[in-house]
Amino acid sequence: MPGLIAVFGEKDDTVELDPLIEKVEFRGTCREIETDSDSCCMGVLDGSDDINSDMHMVALDGYMAIPEEKKLLQGSDGEKRFSSLIEDEGPSFFNNIEGEFTLAYSDNNGTRLVARDPLGIKPLYYTEKKGTLYIAPEIKALLGLKSKIREVPPGSYLDKRRGWVKYYNLPKLISNNRLTLDQATEKLRHLLSLAVEERIAGVEKLGVFLSGGLDSSVIAVLAAGLREKPINTYTVGVKGSSDIEYAALVAEKIGSNHKVYTYDIDEMIDIIPDVIYHLESFDCAYVRSAIPNYIAARQAAADGREVMLTGEGSDEMFAGYSYLKEIGSEAEIEAELEDIFKGLSRTGLQRVDRMNSAHGLDCRVPFLKPGLLKLVQQFPMNWKLHEVDGKAIDKWILRQAFTDELGSKVAWRDKQQFDQGSGSADMLTSIAEETISDDEYNAEREKAPVPVRNKEELYYYRIFRKHYPESVLSLVGRWSKTS
């Protein structure tokens, strides 16, 4: 996924982007935006040679969608359009915006603005030093400044006078839903199809990560239906893993150009240091799932893809995590889902971004279209976790909505995390057990400034600390269910 780089200095300062770009140049070649001041510079790591000749200075990473106008703002044309909209409407423009984006803006009147998309799909961090504001898509780009690094809050923009202003809040669950099941299913299908259509508009070198699970299979089916030519799908896993079996069923059904890559424990061990460096995390659950993500992205990039689609976000929307079935009350489930969503930009979305960006890919997330999320938040919980013959079925309404296209075997497949379906989870646990003794684990766990919850996590933590100082540990998202 490309990335936004920007530096805003004091009036008479001279600033430059190069020190930040050097640390994240793997994301893409920087398209620098022309500015009329040495105290301001910005660019997008998208490899494009577009030129923004507008009098306003705008760097837009990703795309913005204006639902009412059914228009997408992207590239230099999108930057010009944004300039006119922000001039006409001011920051209230953000109240009606969707998309996956980060942006920086400046004009001749001294206005300076930084913004991030509603759910934090695109990453953004900042730090300040001697009156200069530095903006980057990854923590590593800002480490050399030796100043406290913070995450730009999702759904926020920076106003020079007011600080960070929240323009988007997660829609609340509505208990008295007025939709019938048939109406809800129809709207769900329409909005999800629209989300896929928005994310592939104008994309030539498209690919879809296909694990054979419900979420990625739904996205693959929708993408295939919107393209005249066969789409390209990618699956990875250890030999004999269930993901490979189920993905093959979907690929055959939609007629995709399907690529499968198998790996073993030796390859996993070899790439773990690179995975952790790019992931900027040591959390056990996220490193585990990042490994197959990293391999899949590497294969897609080698095959010439530039933009990928993923099924990320569905579990949070449709109560897809298995442990939610063990929670007693509906109110507790709702509270848990809200907490997961609040941390998503530092967990699942960070994994998606970093593993794809490591290979210069832009990965887009159709399920996290805000309009779709607003709809799903109106669904009663028993449309998400639905009891059938005494068994709780997760993502029930989504399964119902796409059974015809997917077939029953795929649509009603039990939920598996990416590391489980790809077959890597047990192997990684065994390696950590063999590498770290009980005495080592107990001693290092006591000294660590953050919880290190098992030997596998300590294995990852050791690698993480070779690259990242203690000062950034507060930015590491944690999955509460790591054993």
Residue pairs with C-beta under 8 A, 6 or more apart in sequence:
1 27
1 62
1 122
1 123
1 137
1 353
1 356
1 357
1 361
1 362
1 363
2 27
2 28
2 44
2 45
2 46
2 47
2 61
2 62
2 137
2 357
2 362
3 24
3 27
3 28
3 44
3 45
3 61
3 102
3 123
3 136
3 137
3 138
3 357
4 42
4 43
4 44
4 45
4 59
4 61
4 102
4 103
4 104
4 122
4 124
4 135
4 136
4 137
5 17
5 20
5 21
5 24
5 30
5 42
5 43
5 44
5 45
5 59
5 135
5 136
5 137
5 141
6 17
6 40
6 41
6 42
6 43
6 59
6 104
6 114
6 133
6 134
6 135
7 15
7 16
7 17
7 20
7 40
7 41
7 42
7 132
7 133
7 134
7 135
8 15
8 39
8 40
8 104
8 106
8 112
8 132
8 133
8 135
9 15
9 38
9 39
9 40
9 131
9 132
9 133
10 39
10 131
10 132
11 39
12 39
13 38
13 39
13 131
13 132
14 38
14 39
15 38
15 39
15 40
15 41
15 132
16 41
17 30
17 32
17 41
17 42
17 43
19 144
20 134
20 136
20 141
20 142
21 30
21 43
21 45
21 141
23 136
23 138
23 140
23 141
23 143
23 144
24 45
24 136
24 137
24 138
24 140
24 141
24 357
25 45
26 357
26 358
26 359
26 360
27 45
27 137
27 138
27 357
27 360
28 45
28 46
28 47
28 360
29 45
29 46
29 47
30 43
30 44
30 45
31 43
31 44
31 45
31 46
31 47
31 48
31 49
31 50
32 41
32 42
32 43
33 41
33 42
33 43
33 44
33 52
33 57
33 58
33 59
33 79
34 51
34 52
34 53
34 57
35 41
35 42
35 57
35 106
36 57
36 108
37 106
40 57
40 106
40 112
42 57
42 59
42 104
42 106
42 135
43 59
44 59
44 60
44 61
45 61
45 137
46 61
46 362
47 360
48 75
48 76
50 75
50 76
50 77
51 76
52 58
52 76
52 79
52 80
54 79
54 80
54 83
55 83
55 107
55 108
56 83
56 87
56 105
56 106
56 107
56 108
57 104
57 105
57 106
57 107
58 79
58 80
58 82
58 83
58 103
58 104
58 105
59 79
59 103
59 104
59 105
60 73
60 74
60 75
60 78
60 79
60 82
60 101
60 102
60 103
61 101
61 102
61 103
61 122
61 137
62 74
62 99
62 100
62 101
62 102
62 117
62 121
62 122
62 362
63 72
63 73
63 74
63 78
63 99
63 100
63 101
63 198
64 72
64 73
64 74
64 78
64 82
64 97
64 98
64 99
64 101
64 103
65 71
65 72
65 73
65 97
65 98
65 99
65 198
66 72
66 73
66 96
66 97
66 98
67 96
67 98
67 371
68 96
71 81
72 78
72 99
72 198
72 201
72 202
73 79
73 81
73 82
73 99
74 202
82 103
82 105
83 105
83 107
85 93
86 93
86 105
86 113
87 107
91 113
91 157
91 159
91 165
91 167
94 115
94 157
94 167
94 168
95 167
97 118
98 117
98 118
98 369
98 370
98 371
99 117
99 198
100 117
100 121
100 122
100 199
100 364
100 365
100 368
101 115
101 116
101 117
101 122
102 114
102 115
102 116
102 117
102 122
102 123
102 124
102 137
102 152
103 113
103 114
103 115
104 112
104 113
104 114
104 135
105 111
105 112
105 113
105 114
105 115
106 112
106 113
110 160
111 160
112 158
112 160
113 157
113 158
113 159
113 160
114 124
114 126
114 133
114 135
114 152
114 157
114 158
115 156
115 157
115 158
116 122
116 124
116 152
116 153
116 154
116 155
116 156
116 157
117 154
117 155
118 154
118 155
118 167
118 168
118 370
119 154
119 155
119 168
119 341
119 344
119 345
119 349
119 368
119 370
119 373
120 153
120 154
120 155
120 344
120 345
120 349
121 345
121 349
121 353
121 364
121 365
121 368
122 137
122 353
123 137
123 138
123 345
123 349
123 350
123 353
123 354
124 135
124 136
124 137
124 151
124 152
125 135
125 136
125 137
125 138
125 139
125 141
125 142
125 149
125 150
125 151
125 152
125 475
126 133
126 134
126 135
126 136
126 142
126 149
126 150
126 152
127 133
127 134
127 142
127 145
127 147
127 148
127 149
127 150
128 134
128 147
129 145
129 147
134 142
134 145
135 152
136 142
137 353
137 357
138 280
138 354
138 357
139 149
139 280
139 468
139 472
139 475
140 277
140 280
140 467
140 468
142 149
143 149
143 468
143 469
143 472
148 471
149 471
149 472
149 475
150 475
151 345
151 346
151 475
152 158
152 164
153 164
153 166
154 168
154 345
155 166
155 167
155 168
155 169
156 164
156 165
156 166
156 167
156 168
157 164
157 165
157 167
158 164
158 165
159 165
168 370
170 338
170 341
170 342
170 373
171 370
171 373
171 374
171 377
172 377
173 334
173 377
173 378
174 377
174 378
175 380
177 184
177 378
177 379
177 380
179 187
179 378
179 379
181 383
181 397
184 375
184 378
184 379
184 383
184 397
185 397
185 400
185 401
187 375
188 372
188 375
188 376
188 397
188 398
188 401
189 401
189 402
191 369
191 371
191 372
191 375
192 218
192 222
192 366
192 367
192 369
192 372
193 222
193 225
193 226
194 369
194 371
195 366
195 367
195 369
195 372
196 219
196 222
196 223
196 226
196 309
196 366
197 226
198 366
198 369
199 307
199 309
199 364
199 365
199 366
200 206
200 223
200 226
200 227
200 307
200 309
200 364
203 306
203 307
204 306
205 304
205 305
205 306
205 307
206 223
206 227
206 231
206 232
206 305
206 306
206 307
206 308
206 309
207 231
207 232
207 233
207 234
207 300
207 303
207 305
207 307
207 308
207 309
208 216
208 219
208 220
208 223
208 231
208 232
208 233
208 234
208 256
208 308
208 309
208 310
209 216
209 233
209 234
209 235
209 293
209 296
209 300
209 308
209 309
209 310
209 311
209 363
210 216
210 217
210 220
210 233
210 234
210 235
210 247
210 250
210 251
210 256
210 258
211 217
211 235
211 243
211 246
211 247
211 311
211 418
211 421
211 422
212 235
212 242
212 243
212 244
212 245
212 246
212 247
212 248
212 249
212 250
212 410
212 413
212 421
213 243
213 246
213 311
213 413
213 415
213 416
213 421
214 311
214 314
214 395
214 398
214 399
214 402
214 406
214 410
214 411
214 413
214 415
215 311
215 312
215 314
215 315
215 320
215 367
215 395
215 398
216 310
216 311
217 246
217 247
217 250
217 311
217 402
217 406
217 410
217 411
218 311
218 314
218 398
218 402
218 405
218 406
219 309
219 310
219 311
219 366
219 367
220 231
220 233
220 250
220 251
220 254
220 256
220 309
221 250
221 253
221 254
221 402
221 405
221 406
222 366
223 231
223 309
224 230
224 231
224 254
224 255
224 256
230 254
230 255
230 256
230 257
231 254
231 256
231 257
232 256
232 257
232 258
232 259
232 300
232 303
232 305
233 247
233 250
233 251
233 254
233 256
233 257
233 258
233 259
234 258
234 259
234 260
234 261
234 296
234 299
234 300
234 303
234 305
235 243
235 244
235 247
235 248
235 251
235 258
235 259
235 260
235 261
235 296
236 243
236 260
236 261
236 262
236 263
236 292
236 295
236 296
236 299
236 422
237 243
237 244
237 262
237 263
237 292
237 421
237 422
237 423
237 424
238 262
238 263
238 264
238 422
238 423
238 424
238 427
239 262
239 264
239 423
240 423
241 421
241 422
241 423
242 416
242 421
242 423
243 416
243 418
243 421
243 422
243 423
244 260
244 262
246 409
246 410
246 413
246 421
247 258
247 260
248 258
248 260
249 407
249 409
249 410
250 256
250 406
250 410
251 258
252 258
253 405
253 406
253 407
259 299
259 303
261 295
261 296
261 299
263 295
265 427
265 431
267 295
268 291
268 424
268 427
268 428
269 431
271 291
271 294
271 295
272 287
272 291
272 460
272 463
273 463
274 294
274 358
275 287
275 290
275 291
275 294
275 355
276 282
276 287
276 460
276 463
276 464
276 467
277 463
277 467
278 294
278 354
278 355
278 357
278 358
279 286
279 287
279 290
279 350
279 351
279 354
279 355
280 350
280 354
280 468
280 472
280 475
280 476
281 287
281 290
281 350
281 351
281 464
281 476
281 477
282 457
282 460
282 461
282 463
282 464
282 465
282 476
283 347
283 457
283 460
283 476
283 477
283 478
283 479
283 482
284 453
284 454
284 456
284 457
284 460
284 479
284 482
285 417
285 419
285 479
285 481
285 482
286 347
286 348
286 350
286 351
286 477
286 479
287 460
288 417
288 419
288 424
288 425
288 428
288 456
289 351
289 417
289 418
289 419
290 351
290 354
290 355
291 419
291 424
291 428
292 418
292 419
292 422
292 424
293 351
293 352
293 355
293 356
293 418
294 355
294 358
297 308
297 355
297 356
297 358
297 359
297 361
297 363
298 358
298 359
300 308
300 359
300 361
301 359
301 360
301 361
305 361
306 360
306 361
306 362
307 361
307 362
307 363
307 364
308 356
308 361
308 362
308 363
308 364
309 363
309 364
309 365
309 366
310 352
310 363
310 364
310 365
311 367
312 348
312 349
312 352
312 365
312 367
312 368
313 344
313 348
313 365
313 367
313 368
314 320
314 367
314 395
314 398
315 321
315 395
315 415
316 337
316 340
316 341
316 344
316 348
317 367
317 372
317 373
317 376
318 376
318 384
318 394
318 395
318 396
318 397
318 398
319 333
319 337
319 381
319 384
319 385
319 394
319 395
320 394
320 395
320 415
321 340
321 394
321 415
321 481
322 394
322 415
323 481
324 333
324 336
324 337
324 385
324 394
325 385
325 392
325 394
327 333
327 336
330 381
333 381
333 385
334 381
340 347
343 477
343 478
345 477
346 475
346 476
346 477
347 477
347 478
347 479
349 365
350 477
352 363
352 365
353 363
356 362
356 363
379 397
382 396
383 396
383 397
384 394
384 395
384 396
384 397
385 392
385 393
385 394
385 396
386 392
386 393
386 396
386 397
387 393
388 396
393 399
393 412
394 415
395 415
399 411
399 412
402 411
403 411
403 412
417 425
419 425
419 428
428 456
429 456
431 456
431 459
432 454
432 455
432 456
432 458
432 459
433 455
433 456
435 455
435 459
436 455
436 458
436 459
440 458
441 454
441 455
441 458
444 452
444 458
444 461
444 462
445 452
445 458
448 458
448 461
449 470
449 473
450 473
450 476
451 478
452 458
452 461
453 482
453 483
454 482
454 483
457 482
